[in-house]
């Protein structure tokens, strides 16, 4: 999300999350202030190989509830960030809430994927996000082969991303019936609903939500 009025239009659909990219090289790079969101909507900050100090400051400024790491962040980096996020949250909350700020790590998939590379991140991140490998850091507009997720054996929830739009609704319904969807935490949609980078078509998003979760209505 990028444009304040558009953020409000999409927020009216009550998604579980709204994403904001904090990466200068992205056409969706967010600047300014996020309009007040309902308590049910969690703001997600997307970062690419950013300094921990920048992530912490951004989380605090925008009251983000999740951090999505879309770069080459190491296990050591994620561990340190996890600890710093916990400390920051404890210092700015009336009660200590371990892992209040969710930490998501992105892994890109194309025709194959070695799931063993996720093992070192287990217990450190709260979610893995599987996106389509492409030249852009997000927003490539194509799906990967979801059948590869049949090899996913982790207990860590995952977010499904990459080129998901209205044309993928039927495939998504089928995927959600499969055993590999048992740990599906969320579905991430982006470029297929844009008229320009960061500006989403709220009507199409409403149609997507209705067709996916309430077909026939």
C-alpha positions as CSV (number, residue, x, y, z in Angstrom):
1,X,0.0,0.0,0.0
2,X,1.1,3.5,-0.7
3,X,-1.6,6.1,-1.2
4,X,-3.6,7.2,1.9
5,X,-7.0,7.3,0.3
6,X,-6.4,3.9,-1.3
7,X,-5.2,2.5,2.0
8,X,-8.5,3.5,3.6
9,X,-10.5,2.0,0.7
10,X,-8.7,-1.4,1.1
11,X,-8.8,-1.3,4.9
12,X,-12.6,-1.0,4.6
13,X,-12.5,-4.6,3.3
14,X,-11.0,-5.7,6.7
15,X,-8.0,-7.7,5.5
16,X,-6.0,-9.4,8.1
17,X,-2.9,-7.5,7.1
18,X,-1.8,-4.5,5.1
19,X,1.7,-4.4,3.7
20,X,4.0,-1.3,3.4
21,X,7.3,-1.5,1.7
22,X,10.3,0.4,3.2
23,X,12.8,-0.1,0.4
24,X,14.0,2.9,-1.5
25,X,14.6,0.9,-4.8
26,X,11.0,-0.2,-4.9
27,X,8.3,1.8,-6.9
28,X,6.0,0.9,-3.9
29,X,8.4,2.5,-1.3
30,X,6.2,4.0,1.4
31,X,6.7,7.5,2.7
32,X,4.5,9.5,5.0
33,X,2.1,8.3,7.6
34,X,-0.2,5.3,7.7
35,X,-3.8,6.2,8.4
36,X,-5.2,4.8,11.6
37,X,-6.2,1.2,11.1
38,X,-8.7,-0.9,13.1
39,X,-7.2,-3.2,15.7
40,X,-8.1,-6.2,13.6
41,X,-5.8,-5.1,10.7
42,X,-2.1,-5.6,11.3
43,X,0.5,-3.4,9.5
44,X,3.3,-5.4,7.9
45,X,6.6,-3.6,7.1
46,X,8.6,-5.1,4.2
47,X,12.4,-4.6,4.3
48,X,15.2,-5.7,2.1
49,X,18.7,-6.1,3.7
50,X,17.9,-3.1,5.9
51,X,19.8,-2.1,9.1
52,X,18.3,-3.4,12.3
53,X,18.2,0.2,13.7
54,X,16.1,1.3,10.6
55,X,13.7,-1.6,11.0
56,X,13.2,-1.0,14.8
57,X,12.6,2.8,14.2
58,X,10.1,2.1,11.4
59,X,8.2,-0.5,13.4
60,X,7.9,2.0,16.3
61,X,7.0,5.0,14.1
62,X,4.2,3.1,12.2
63,X,3.1,0.8,15.0
64,X,3.7,-2.2,12.7
65,X,2.7,-5.7,13.9
66,X,4.8,-7.7,11.5
67,X,8.2,-7.5,9.8
68,X,8.7,-9.2,6.5
69,X,12.4,-9.7,5.5
70,X,12.7,-9.9,1.7
71,X,16.5,-9.8,1.3
72,X,19.4,-12.1,2.1
73,X,19.0,-11.8,5.9
74,X,21.1,-14.4,7.7
75,X,20.0,-16.6,10.6
76,X,22.3,-14.5,12.9
77,X,20.6,-11.3,11.6
78,X,17.1,-12.7,12.2
79,X,18.1,-13.9,15.7
80,X,19.4,-10.4,16.7
81,X,16.4,-8.7,15.2
82,X,14.0,-11.1,17.0
83,X,15.6,-10.2,20.3
84,X,15.7,-6.5,19.6
85,X,12.0,-6.5,18.6
86,X,11.1,-8.3,21.8
87,X,13.0,-5.8,23.9
88,X,11.5,-2.8,22.1
89,X,8.0,-4.2,22.4
90,X,8.5,-4.9,26.1
91,X,9.8,-1.3,26.7
92,X,6.8,0.2,25.0
93,X,4.0,-2.0,26.3
94,X,2.1,-2.1,29.5
95,X,2.7,-5.8,29.6
96,X,5.5,-7.9,28.2
97,X,4.4,-9.8,25.2
98,X,6.9,-12.2,23.8
99,X,7.0,-12.2,19.9
100,X,4.3,-9.5,19.8
101,X,5.8,-8.3,16.6
102,X,5.7,-11.2,14.1
103,X,8.8,-11.9,12.1
104,X,8.4,-13.3,8.5
105,X,11.3,-14.4,6.3
106,X,10.8,-14.6,2.5
107,X,12.1,-17.4,0.3
108,X,11.7,-17.3,-3.4
109,X,10.7,-20.4,-5.4
110,X,10.7,-21.1,-9.1
111,X,10.8,-24.7,-10.5
112,X,12.4,-26.3,-7.5
113,X,13.3,-25.5,-3.9
114,X,15.5,-27.1,-1.2
115,X,13.3,-26.9,2.0
116,X,16.2,-27.9,4.2
117,X,17.5,-24.3,4.0
118,X,14.6,-23.3,6.2
119,X,15.8,-25.4,9.1
120,X,18.2,-22.9,10.7
121,X,15.4,-20.3,10.8
122,X,13.0,-22.6,12.7
123,X,12.1,-21.2,16.1
124,X,13.4,-17.7,15.1
125,X,10.8,-16.5,12.6
126,X,7.1,-16.8,13.0
127,X,6.3,-17.4,9.4
128,X,7.9,-18.2,6.1
129,X,6.6,-16.4,3.0
130,X,7.0,-18.2,-0.3
131,X,7.2,-15.9,-3.3
132,X,8.0,-16.4,-6.9
133,X,11.7,-16.0,-7.9
134,X,12.1,-13.1,-10.3
135,X,14.1,-10.0,-11.0
136,X,12.0,-7.8,-8.7
137,X,12.0,-7.9,-4.9
138,X,8.2,-8.6,-4.9
139,X,5.6,-7.8,-7.5
140,X,6.7,-10.1,-10.3
141,X,3.1,-11.0,-11.2
142,X,3.6,-14.7,-11.7
143,X,2.9,-17.8,-9.6
144,X,5.3,-20.6,-8.8
145,X,4.4,-24.3,-8.8
146,X,2.4,-24.7,-5.6
147,X,2.7,-28.5,-5.8
148,X,6.3,-28.1,-4.6
149,X,4.8,-27.3,-1.2
150,X,3.9,-30.9,-0.8
151,X,7.5,-31.3,0.4
152,X,7.0,-28.7,3.1
153,X,7.2,-30.5,6.5
154,X,7.8,-27.7,8.9
155,X,5.5,-26.7,11.8
156,X,6.1,-23.1,11.0
157,X,3.1,-21.4,9.3
158,X,3.7,-20.0,5.8
159,X,2.3,-17.2,3.7
160,X,1.5,-17.9,0.0
161,X,2.6,-15.1,-2.3
162,X,3.5,-14.5,-5.9
163,X,1.3,-13.5,-8.8
164,X,-2.1,-14.2,-7.1
165,X,-5.1,-12.6,-8.7
166,X,-8.7,-13.2,-9.7
167,X,-7.6,-15.9,-12.2
168,X,-6.1,-17.9,-9.4
169,X,-9.2,-18.2,-7.3
170,X,-10.2,-21.7,-8.5
171,X,-6.6,-23.0,-8.1
172,X,-6.4,-21.5,-4.6
173,X,-9.6,-23.2,-3.6
174,X,-8.1,-26.5,-4.7
175,X,-4.8,-25.8,-3.0
176,X,-6.5,-25.0,0.3
177,X,-8.0,-28.5,0.3
178,X,-4.6,-30.2,0.0
179,X,-2.5,-31.5,2.9
180,X,0.3,-29.0,2.1
181,X,-2.1,-26.1,3.0
182,X,-2.4,-27.3,6.6
183,X,0.1,-24.6,7.7
184,X,-1.2,-21.9,5.4
185,X,-1.4,-18.7,7.5
186,X,-2.3,-16.1,4.9
187,X,-2.5,-15.3,1.2
188,X,-0.6,-12.3,0.0
189,X,-1.9,-10.4,-3.0
190,X,-0.2,-7.5,-4.7
191,X,0.6,-6.6,-8.3
192,X,-2.4,-8.4,-9.9
193,X,-4.7,-5.9,-8.2
194,X,-2.8,-2.7,-9.1
195,X,-3.5,0.0,-11.5
196,X,-0.1,1.4,-10.7
197,X,2.6,0.4,-8.1
198,X,1.2,0.6,-4.6
199,X,-2.4,1.5,-5.7
200,X,-4.9,-1.4,-5.4
201,X,-8.3,-1.8,-7.1
202,X,-10.5,-2.2,-4.0
203,X,-13.4,-3.4,-6.1
204,X,-11.4,-6.3,-7.6
205,X,-10.0,-7.1,-4.1
206,X,-13.6,-7.3,-2.8
207,X,-14.5,-9.6,-5.7
208,X,-11.4,-11.8,-4.9
209,X,-12.3,-12.1,-1.2
210,X,-15.9,-13.0,-2.0
211,X,-15.1,-15.5,-4.7
212,X,-12.5,-17.2,-2.6
213,X,-14.2,-17.4,0.7
214,X,-17.9,-16.9,-0.1
215,X,-18.4,-18.3,-3.6
216,X,-21.9,-17.9,-5.0
217,X,-22.8,-14.8,-3.0
